[in-house]
Amino acid sequence: MHASVMTLDSLRPAIAEISLGLAICVVLLADVFAGASRRYLTPLLTLVALAVCAWLTVTVGAVQDRTVLFDGLYVADRLGVFLKLAGFLSVGLALFYSQPYLERRGITGGEYQVLVLTALLGICVLVSANSLLTVYLGIELLSLSLYALVAFDRDSGIAAEAAIKYFVLGAIASGTLLYGMSMLYGLTGTLDLDKLATVSAAHGAGFVIAVTFIVVAVAFKFGAVPFHMWVPDVYSGAPMSVALLVSTAPKLGSFALVARLLVYGLGADPVLWVQILTALAVLSLLAGNFIAIAQTSIRRMLAYSAIANVGFILLGFIAADPGGNRAALAYTLVYVLTTLGSFGVVLLAARTDGEAEDLDDFKGLGARDPLLAVLMLALMFSTAGVPPFAGFWAKLWIIQALLHTQHLWLAAFAVLTSVVGAYYYLRVVWFMYFDAGREQVAVARSPLTRGALALNVLAVAALGVLPNVLLALCTSLIG
């Protein structure tokens, strides 16, 4: 559909991005003119804006059939709508969990909420990308917002160092992506993913080099080994609320990046990128799980855990069939939901004299705060893959997809590394219940946040008890 004949009604599939762009303007203007009341008004207005955008996406922007807009740059389908809704929910929860932390740290400027919304807009653009140009725009909008958020605490030298590392490595990855895309355009003469989907690897060495550069950039955005260097630094150096955001919603964008660019755009002959993803997945599972064992910081442990979980998601794509793609989507959703809860507990487990930065800070949590300890226990069990929580089924579906496509050694490798990973998750449980700790310190109280966190964990448990609901959803979205 050409822009010259585009009507307001034809723009309905893009209502998520349109409404989110308007929401960013409204929040920014409200923060400027709210005066002293902006400390409470801006966060509330941001959550309301997210709810409105989600409602409009469901009621106005919902589509049943694949719809292409803006001369092929933008695609709307059921998967895209769902991922955007998941993005609205995860960002909303991240902001809600973070509010007590932001108030304690004195981070009350509305710029924080605006940057979070622009990062979400980047995710939405990435989710609906149907061209190499739109893919790049979505990635950069997301990345630039995250760079600024990591450095948001200007008084923290550690945050500034993490932001610089993230920015420099991100710039290299963006250059790599652009180089690969330019080579791909030179070889095929198109930026359209629909047309690229019909191109095979018969172009020779140039095509191989182009795809390699693109997969390297994708691996960086996902945080896969050996392009993971930024992950532990950002998780441990950024403000805790930013680490929560970076570890959750952008994973939805990374999934969409692989699904749109590799599985669809370069899906005519997947052998090449599947081989590269196999190496990345194996290295991520090895490094993520084994290095996490040595960590004493809860944030760095969760960072290396994220790297290992990225390896599992990539295993789903390696299967290169609808079953593997469904398993990868289910794993991504479960991971985001579980990580939201895990970082939420870390935020709420703050002591009166500081944050819960180290694993030692969780010693004796079962006695100090039974509710938080039970929630963290459920989340650690789920991430470790202990039944009946959702994490068990997510891992099982990945392994089943590998077995179905005859990747027997990868399935066995995934099982073995999961056993290794279970050690450092269960270590947190041991500290909470079987180690008294050095001192009994008060824990931050926030009833509303605790209630939301309890519902979050309940959702993880419910998806574990009723796994067919999640699997049926993913099947309806991917086929």
C-alpha positions in Angstrom: 0.0 0.0 0.0 1.5 3.3 -1.1 1.7 6.4 1.1 -0.1 8.4 -1.5 -3.3 6.4 -1.1 -2.9 5.7 2.6 -5.9 6.7 4.7 -6.4 7.0 8.5 -8.2 3.6 8.5 -5.2 2.0 6.8 -2.9 3.2 9.6 -4.8 1.2 12.2 -2.3 -1.7 12.3 0.4 0.9 13.3 -1.6 2.3 16.2 0.8 0.9 18.8 3.7 3.0 17.5 1.5 6.1 16.8 -0.1 6.1 20.2 3.3 5.5 21.9 4.9 8.4 20.0 2.0 10.6 21.2 2.4 9.3 24.7 6.1 10.2 24.8 5.2 13.8 23.8 2.4 14.0 26.4 4.7 12.6 29.2 7.5 15.0 28.3 5.3 18.0 28.2 3.5 17.1 31.4 6.8 16.6 33.2 7.9 20.1 32.1 4.8 21.9 33.3 3.9 19.8 36.4 6.4 21.6 38.7 6.9 20.0 42.1 4.1 17.5 41.6 6.0 15.8 38.7 7.6 13.4 41.2 4.3 11.5 41.4 2.5 12.7 38.3 5.1 11.6 35.7 5.4 7.9 36.8 1.6 7.6 37.1 1.0 9.3 33.8 3.5 6.9 32.2 1.8 3.8 33.5 -1.6 5.2 32.3 -0.1 5.9 28.9 1.2 2.3 28.6 -2.2 1.0 29.6 -3.9 3.2 27.0 -1.5 2.2 24.3 -2.0 -1.5 25.1 -5.8 -1.0 25.0 -5.6 0.7 21.6 -3.3 -2.0 20.2 -5.9 -4.7 21.2 -9.0 -2.8 20.1 -7.8 -0.8 17.1 -4.6 -2.3 15.9 -5.4 -6.0 16.2 -5.1 -7.9 12.8 -6.0 -11.4 11.7 -4.0 -11.4 8.5 -0.6 -10.3 7.6 -0.7 -6.6 6.6 2.1 -4.6 5.0 2.3 -0.8 5.3 4.5 2.1 4.3 5.8 0.7 1.0 6.8 -2.6 2.5 8.8 -1.1 5.4 6.3 -2.2 8.1 4.4 -5.4 8.7 1.6 -6.1 11.1 0.6 -9.6 12.1 -0.6 -11.5 15.2 2.9 -12.2 16.4 3.8 -8.5 16.2 0.7 -7.5 18.1 1.3 -10.0 20.8 5.0 -9.1 21.2 4.1 -5.4 21.5 1.5 -6.2 24.2 4.2 -8.3 26.0 6.5 -5.3 25.7 3.9 -2.9 27.2 3.3 -5.3 30.1 7.0 -5.9 30.8 7.9 -2.2 30.7 5.0 -1.3 32.9 6.0 -3.9 35.5 9.6 -2.8 35.3 8.6 0.8 36.0 6.2 -0.2 38.7 8.8 -2.4 40.5 11.4 0.3 40.1 9.5 3.2 41.6 10.5 2.7 45.3 14.1 2.3 44.2 13.9 5.5 42.0 12.5 7.4 45.0 15.2 6.2 47.3 17.9 7.1 44.8 16.4 10.5 44.1 15.9 9.7 40.4 12.7 11.7 39.9 13.3 13.4 36.6 10.7 12.7 33.9 13.5 12.1 31.4 13.8 8.6 32.8 10.3 7.7 31.9 10.6 9.3 28.5 13.8 7.3 27.7 12.0 4.1 28.8 9.1 4.8 26.4 11.5 5.6 23.5 13.2 2.3 24.2 9.8 0.6 24.0 9.1 2.4 20.8 12.3 1.0 19.4 11.2 -2.5 20.4 7.8 -2.0 18.6 9.5 -0.7 15.4 11.8 -3.8 15.5 8.9 -6.1 16.1 7.1 -4.8 12.9 10.2 -4.4 10.7 9.8 -5.7 7.2 12.9 -4.1 5.7 16.6 -3.9 6.6 16.1 -0.1 7.0 13.3 -0.5 9.6 15.3 -3.2 11.4 18.2 -0.8 11.7 16.0 2.1 12.8 14.3 0.0 15.5 17.7 -1.3 16.8 19.2 2.2 17.0 16.2 3.7 18.7 16.2 1.0 21.3 20.0 1.0 21.8 20.5 4.8 22.1 17.7 5.0 24.7 19.4 2.2 26.7 22.8 3.8 26.5 21.3 7.0 28.1 19.5 5.0 30.7 22.6 3.1 31.8 24.4 6.4 32.4 21.3 8.1 33.9 22.9 8.3 37.4 25.4 11.0 36.6 27.0 10.8 40.1 28.0 7.2 39.6 31.3 6.5 38.1 30.5 2.8 37.7 27.4 3.6 35.7 29.3 6.0 33.5 32.0 3.3 32.8 29.3 0.7 32.0 27.6 3.1 29.7 30.8 3.9 27.8 31.6 0.2 27.4 28.0 -0.4 26.2 28.1 2.5 23.8 31.5 1.7 22.2 30.7 -2.0 21.8 27.2 -1.2 20.6 28.6 1.2 18.0 30.9 -1.5 16.7 28.0 -3.9 16.5 25.9 -1.3 14.7 28.7 -0.8 12.2 29.0 -4.5 11.7 25.3 -4.8 11.1 25.3 -1.9 8.6 28.2 -3.4 6.7 26.5 -6.8 6.5 23.3 -5.1 5.3 25.1 -3.0 2.7 26.7 -6.2 1.3 23.4 -7.9 1.3 21.8 -5.0 -0.6 24.6 -4.9 -3.1 24.2 -8.6 -3.8 20.4 -8.8 -4.0 19.4 -5.2 -4.9 16.7 -5.0 -2.2 16.1 -4.1 1.4 12.7 -5.7 1.5 12.6 -8.8 3.7 9.8 -10.3 1.6 12.1 -10.3 -1.4 15.1 -11.4 0.6 13.1 -14.4 1.8 13.3 -15.8 -1.8 17.0 -15.4 -2.1 19.3 -18.4 -1.5 22.9 -18.6 -0.5 23.9 -19.3 -4.1 25.5 -15.9 -4.3 28.8 -17.3 -3.0 31.4 -15.9 -0.7 30.0 -12.4 -0.6 26.6 -13.7 0.7 28.4 -15.8 3.3 30.3 -12.7 4.6 27.2 -10.5 4.6 25.2 -13.0 6.6 28.1 -13.6 9.0 28.4 -9.9 9.8 24.6 -9.7 10.4 24.6 -12.7 12.7 27.5 -11.2 14.7 25.5 -8.0 15.3 22.4 -10.0 16.2 24.5 -12.0 18.7 25.7 -8.7 20.3 22.1 -7.5 20.7 21.2 -10.8 22.3 24.3 -10.8 24.5 25.6 -14.2 23.2 29.1 -15.4 23.7 31.7 -14.2 22.5 29.8 -10.9 22.0 28.6 -10.7 25.6 31.3 -8.4 27.1 28.8 -5.6 27.8 26.3 -7.8 29.7 27.9 -8.2 33.2 29.2 -4.6 33.1 25.8 -3.1 32.3 23.9 -5.4 34.7 26.2 -4.6 37.6 27.1 -0.9 36.8 23.7 0.5 35.7 21.2 1.7 38.3 19.3 -1.4 39.5 16.0 -0.2 37.8 17.8 0.1 34.5 19.4 -3.4 34.9 15.8 -4.7 35.4 14.7 -3.0 32.2 17.7 -4.1 30.1 17.3 -7.7 31.2 13.7 -8.1 30.2 11.8 -6.1 27.5 14.7 -5.8 25.0 14.8 -9.6 24.9 11.4 -9.4 23.1 13.0 -7.1 20.6 16.0 -9.5 20.1 13.6 -12.4 19.6 11.8 -10.3 16.9 15.1 -9.4 15.3 16.0 -13.1 14.8 12.5 -14.0 13.8 12.1 -11.2 11.2 15.7 -11.0 9.9 17.0 -14.5 10.0 14.1 -16.9 10.2 12.0 -15.0 7.7 14.3 -12.7 5.7 17.1 -15.2 5.3 15.0 -18.3 5.7 15.3 -19.5 2.2 18.6 -21.3 3.0 19.1 -21.3 6.8 22.1 -23.7 6.8 24.6 -20.9 7.0 23.2 -18.9 9.9 22.1 -22.1 11.8 25.8 -23.2 11.8 26.8 -19.8 13.3 24.0 -19.8 15.8 25.0 -23.3 16.9 28.5 -22.1 17.9 27.1 -19.1 19.6 24.5 -21.2 21.6 27.1 -23.7 22.7 29.6 -21.0 23.8 26.8 -19.1 25.6 25.6 -22.2 27.5 29.2 -23.1 28.6 30.4 -19.6 29.5 27.1 -18.4 31.0 26.6 -21.3 33.4 30.2 -22.0 34.5 31.2 -18.3 35.0 27.9 -17.7 36.9 29.1 -20.2 39.6 32.0 -18.0 40.5 30.0 -14.8 41.0 29.4 -13.2 44.4 27.2 -10.4 43.1 23.5 -11.2 42.5 23.5 -8.9 39.6 26.5 -10.4 37.9 25.1 -13.9 38.6 21.8 -12.9 36.9 23.9 -11.4 34.0 25.7 -14.6 33.3 22.4 -16.5 33.8 21.0 -14.2 31.0 23.8 -15.3 28.7 23.1 -18.9 29.4 19.4 -18.4 28.8 20.2 -16.7 25.5 22.0 -19.8 24.5 18.8 -21.8 25.2 16.7 -19.4 23.1 19.1 -19.7 20.2 18.8 -23.5 20.4 15.2 -23.1 19.5 16.1 -21.2 16.3 18.7 -23.8 15.5 16.0 -26.4 15.1 14.9 -24.3 12.0 11.3 -25.4 12.0 8.0 -24.1 13.4 8.3 -26.3 16.5 11.7 -24.8 17.4 10.5 -21.3 16.7 7.5 -21.9 19.0 9.8 -23.2 21.7 12.0 -20.2 21.4 9.1 -17.8 21.7 7.7 -19.7 24.8 11.2 -19.7 26.4 11.6 -15.9 25.7 8.2 -15.1 27.3 8.9 -17.3 30.4 12.4 -15.9 30.7 11.2 -12.3 30.6 8.4 -13.0 33.1 10.7 -14.8 35.5 13.5 -12.2 35.3 11.0 -9.4 36.0 10.2 -11.2 39.2 13.8 -11.9 40.1 15.0 -8.4 39.7 11.8 -7.2 41.5 12.8 -9.2 44.5 16.3 -7.8 44.4 14.9 -4.3 44.3 12.6 -5.0 47.3 15.2 -6.8 49.3 17.1 -3.6 49.8 18.5 -3.0 53.2 18.0 0.2 55.2 21.7 1.0 54.7 22.0 0.0 51.0 20.9 -2.2 48.1 20.9 -6.0 48.0 23.9 -6.2 45.7 25.7 -9.4 46.9 24.5 -12.9 47.4 25.5 -12.6 51.0 22.7 -10.0 51.4 20.2 -12.8 50.8 21.4 -14.9 53.7 18.6 -15.2 56.2 16.0 -13.6 54.0 13.6 -16.5 54.8 13.6 -15.3 58.5 13.6 -11.6 57.8 11.0 -11.5 55.1 9.2 -14.9 54.4 7.1 -13.6 51.5 10.1 -12.3 49.5 12.0 -15.5 50.2 9.1 -17.7 49.0 8.8 -15.6 45.8 12.5 -15.7 45.1 12.5 -19.5 45.8 9.8 -20.0 43.1 11.6 -17.8 40.6 14.9 -19.6 41.1 13.3 -23.0 40.8 11.6 -21.9 37.6 14.8 -20.5 36.1 16.7 -23.6 37.0 14.0 -25.7 35.3 12.5 -27.4 38.3 8.9 -28.7 37.8 6.1 -27.7 38.0 7.2 -24.1 37.2 7.1 -22.6 33.7 10.8 -22.7 33.3 10.8 -26.5 33.3 8.4 -26.7 30.3 10.3 -23.9 28.4 13.5 -26.0 28.6 11.7 -29.2 27.8 10.1 -27.8 24.6 13.5 -26.5 23.4 15.0 -30.0 24.0 12.0 -31.7 22.3 12.5 -29.4 19.2 16.1 -30.4 19.0 15.3 -34.1 19.3 12.6 -33.7 16.6 15.2 -32.2 14.2 17.8 -34.8 15.0 20.1 -32.4 16.9 20.8 -35.1 19.5 24.1 -33.9 20.8 22.8 -30.4 21.2 19.8 -31.7 23.2 22.2 -33.7 25.5 24.5 -30.7 25.9 21.5 -28.5 26.9 20.5 -31.0 29.6 24.0 -31.2 31.0 24.5 -27.4 31.1 21.1 -27.0 32.8 22.3 -29.3 35.6 25.3 -27.0 36.0 23.1 -24.0 36.0 20.8 -25.4 38.7 23.7 -25.1 41.2 23.9 -21.4 41.3 20.2 -20.9 41.3 19.7 -23.3 44.2 22.6 -21.6 46.0 20.4 -18.5 46.4 17.7 -20.7 48.0 20.3 -22.2 50.4 21.4 -18.7 51.5 17.9 -17.6 52.1 16.8 -20.5 54.2 19.9 -22.3 55.6 22.3 -19.5 56.3 21.5 -17.0 59.1 23.6 -14.2 57.6 25.8 -11.8 59.3 23.1 -9.4 60.6 19.4 -8.9 60.7 18.6 -5.8 58.7 15.3 -4.3 57.7 13.9 -4.9 54.3 12.2 -2.2 52.2 8.4 -2.3 52.5 6.1 -1.5 49.6 2.7 -3.3 49.7 1.5 -2.5 46.2 4.8 -3.6 44.6 4.8 -6.7 46.7 1.3 -7.5 45.5 2.3 -7.1 41.9 5.3 -9.2 42.4 3.2 -12.0 44.0 0.9 -11.9 40.9 4.0 -12.1 38.7 5.2 -15.2 40.5 1.7 -16.7 40.5 1.7 -16.3 36.7 5.0 -18.2 36.5 3.5 -21.0 38.6 0.2 -21.0 36.7 2.0 -21.4 33.4 3.9 -24.3 34.9 0.6 -26.0 36.0 -1.1 -25.3 32.7 1.7 -25.3 30.1 -0.6 -26.2 27.3 -2.1 -22.7 27.5 1.3 -21.1 26.7 2.1 -23.7 24.0 -1.3 -23.2 22.3 -0.7 -19.5 22.3 2.7 -19.8 20.7 1.4 -22.2 18.2 -1.4 -19.8 17.2 1.2 -17.0 16.7 3.8 -18.9 14.8 2.0 -22.0 13.4 
